[in-house]
Amino acid sequence: MSNVVIGIEGLVGSGKTSICRELLKRIPNSIILHGGNLYRGIVYALMSSKHIDLNNLKNNIKNIDIKDMMDKLGVEFKIENGETVIYINGKKIDEDNLQSEEASMAVSIAGANADNSELYGFARKLIDMYKQKFNVIVSGRDLMNIYPNLDYHLFIEADLEERVKRKMKQYGENANYEEVKQNIMERDKLQEKAGYYKTYDKTIRIDVTNCGTVEEATEKVLSTIGKNWIF
């Protein structure tokens, strides 16, 4: 059986990354390409090096070629333990930094305003390369435009309150409920405006609101797409 590419998108806070990691355990000979984290790494490096804050990011990033910026800022990724990790100038970046509220909002702004065409081409070549050896799980945004030949395009959903609860758990005990909720709602608007919540004929929408654990959500994903294709 030939290797496949599974694209996983979804609403902010719906549990995409956790589901991807559970799929990694269940799908033989698989890797995860965290497209979102690569983008986060680029924006994180940009904001750190040029001291661009969230308030003026939109104006400063217009027409910037994100792939060119990636190269100039020394952003790269490696596959470690089956999934991508981000390095900037040879230093591994902690995922907590990439997943912070500020970084998440910055990525939503950048994705909607920067020039992503070269980065998309770069990602397409990477996926083709890795597919030769692995089943590839790709997590990110706009995946059908990045890689139109996805074997599966999944869109993970959950209601707003459930997504806030999950983000509160991620951000820790000091997180403010109303701030987290407002952040998610604002990011939802940015993602919608950028076209990142668009679904296609091959898109499979999966609601995981009532799934109590990531294992349960992953089982729903596998049963929806038909898990016999892999086992």
C-alpha positions, 0 to 999 in steps of 0.5 A: 500500500502506498503512503498517504498524506492526511491534512488536519485543519480545524477551529482554534483550540479544537485539539488538532495538535493533540489528535495529530500526536495520537495519530502518530502513535496509531499509524505505522511508519508515520511522521507529523509535519507541524506547518503551523509551528513552522509558521509560528517559528518564522513570526516568532523570529521576526518579532524577536529580531525586529522588535515588532509588536502585535499592534504594528505587525499587520502593517509591517508584514504586508507583502513580506515573502515569508519563505525569504524571511524564514531563510534570513532569520535562520529558521529551520525545522528537524524531525525529532521523535516523529514530528517537527521541531523548530530551530532559530539560528541553531537553537531549539525553540520551546513549544510553549513559546510558539504556542503562547497567546501572543504568538498565536495571535501574531500568526493569525495576523501574519497568515492573513497579510504576508506573501505565503506563495514561496512558503507554500511551494517549499512545503509542497516539496517537503511533503512530496519528499517525506511521502516517499518514505512515510505516511505524512500527517500535516497539521496547519492552515490552508492545506488544500492550497498548499497540497491539493493532492491530500489523501484526506482533508480533515477539519476538526470542530468543537464548540466555543466553550469547549475550545476555551476550556481546552486553551485554559488548560493549555495556558495554565492556572494564570490564564484569564477566562474572558481574555482567552475567550476573546482571543479565540473569537478574534483569531476565529475572525482572522482565520475566517477572513483569510479563508482558512476555515474554508472547506472543500468537496473532499473535506471531512468535518469532525466535531469532537466537542463531546469527546472527553479525551484525545484518545476518544477524539482520535478514535472518532477521526479514525472511524470517520475516515475508515481505519481499515485503510491503515490497519 
